[in-house]
């Protein structure tokens, strides 16, 4: 009457896997069959005691980061974009780059206009 299979159990509060093993003989499942057969002398002793998996202790900094990420996730699911640490720096940089691009465009427009006026006035040396 051998019964075999995997066994495991989870932590009730967190749902984390706490133990995993292989059952060679399962007295709980086998007991009903053994009672019907009249095998009262049957005893089951585990060949190896159960092994508990102890979750590691995480530093408080890590736990705080996880809580912050979960809070941000909750805000995102509600359609709210959380504040970023770099948002003000990004806005300032974007304004500076935009101003520099417009200054470059104005300078290029002035140079091209000057070149066009010069070529219309006297012509270039190549065309003479």
C-alpha positions in Angstrom: 0.0 0.0 0.0 2.5 2.6 -1.1 1.2 6.1 -1.9 3.6 8.7 -3.3 3.5 12.3 -4.3 4.6 15.8 -3.6 3.5 17.7 -0.6 3.8 21.3 0.3 2.1 23.9 2.5 1.9 27.7 2.4 1.9 30.4 5.0 -1.7 31.3 5.8 -1.1 35.0 6.1 1.2 35.7 3.1 0.6 32.7 0.8 4.4 32.1 0.5 5.5 28.5 0.1 6.8 27.3 3.5 7.6 23.6 2.8 8.0 21.2 -0.1 8.7 17.5 -0.1 8.0 14.1 -1.4 5.6 11.7 0.4 6.4 8.0 0.1 3.6 6.8 2.3 0.7 9.0 3.2 -0.9 7.7 6.4 -3.8 10.2 6.2 -4.8 9.1 2.8 -4.0 5.5 3.3 -5.8 5.1 6.6 -9.2 4.8 5.0 -8.0 2.0 2.8 -6.1 0.3 5.7 -9.2 0.5 8.0 -11.3 -1.3 5.3 -8.7 -4.0 4.9 -8.4 -4.4 8.7 -4.7 -3.5 8.8 -4.8 -2.1 12.3 -1.1 -2.6 13.0 0.0 -0.3 10.2 2.1 2.7 11.4 3.7 5.3 9.4 6.8 7.1 10.3 8.2 9.8 8.1 11.7 8.8 6.8 12.8 12.5 7.1 11.4 15.3 9.2 9.8 18.2 7.4 12.0 21.0 6.3 10.7 24.5 6.9 11.6 27.3 4.6 12.3 30.5 6.5 11.9 33.6 4.5 14.8 36.0 4.7 14.6 39.2 6.7 14.7 42.2 4.4 16.2 45.5 5.5 13.8 48.3 6.4 15.1 50.3 3.4 14.1 47.5 1.0 10.6 47.2 2.7 10.1 51.0 2.4 11.0 50.9 -1.3 8.5 48.1 -1.9 5.8 50.0 -0.1 6.5 53.1 -2.2 6.4 51.1 -5.4 3.1 49.5 -4.4 1.7 53.0 -3.6 2.8 54.3 -7.0 1.3 51.2 -8.7 -2.0 52.0 -6.9 -1.9 55.6 -8.1 -1.2 54.5 -11.7 -4.1 52.1 -11.7 -6.3 55.0 -10.7 -4.9 57.1 -13.5 -2.9 59.4 -11.4 0.7 60.0 -12.4 2.9 60.3 -9.2 5.4 63.1 -8.8 8.9 62.3 -10.0 12.1 63.5 -8.3 13.5 64.6 -11.7 10.5 66.3 -13.1 11.6 69.9 -12.3 15.1 69.3 -13.7 13.6 67.8 -16.8 11.3 70.8 -17.3 14.2 73.2 -16.9 16.4 71.4 -19.3 13.6 71.2 -21.8 13.0 75.0 -21.6 16.8 75.7 -22.0 17.1 73.3 -25.0 14.0 74.9 -26.7 15.4 78.4 -26.2 18.8 77.4 -27.6 17.2 75.8 -30.6 15.1 79.0 -31.3 18.2 81.2 -31.0 20.1 78.9 -33.5 17.1 79.1 -35.9 17.1 82.9 -35.7 20.8 83.1 -36.2 20.6 80.8 -39.3 17.7 82.8 -40.7 19.7 86.0 -40.3 22.8 84.4 -42.0 20.7 83.1 -44.9 18.9 86.4 -45.3 22.2 88.3 -45.3 23.6 85.8 -47.9 20.5 86.2 -50.1 20.6 90.0 -49.9 24.3 90.0 -50.7 23.8 87.7 -53.7 21.0 89.8 -55.1 22.8 93.1 -54.7 26.1 92.5 -56.3 26.1 88.9 -57.3 28.7 86.4 -56.3 32.2 86.2 -57.7 31.4 82.9 -59.3 28.7 84.3 -61.6 30.9 87.2 -63.0 
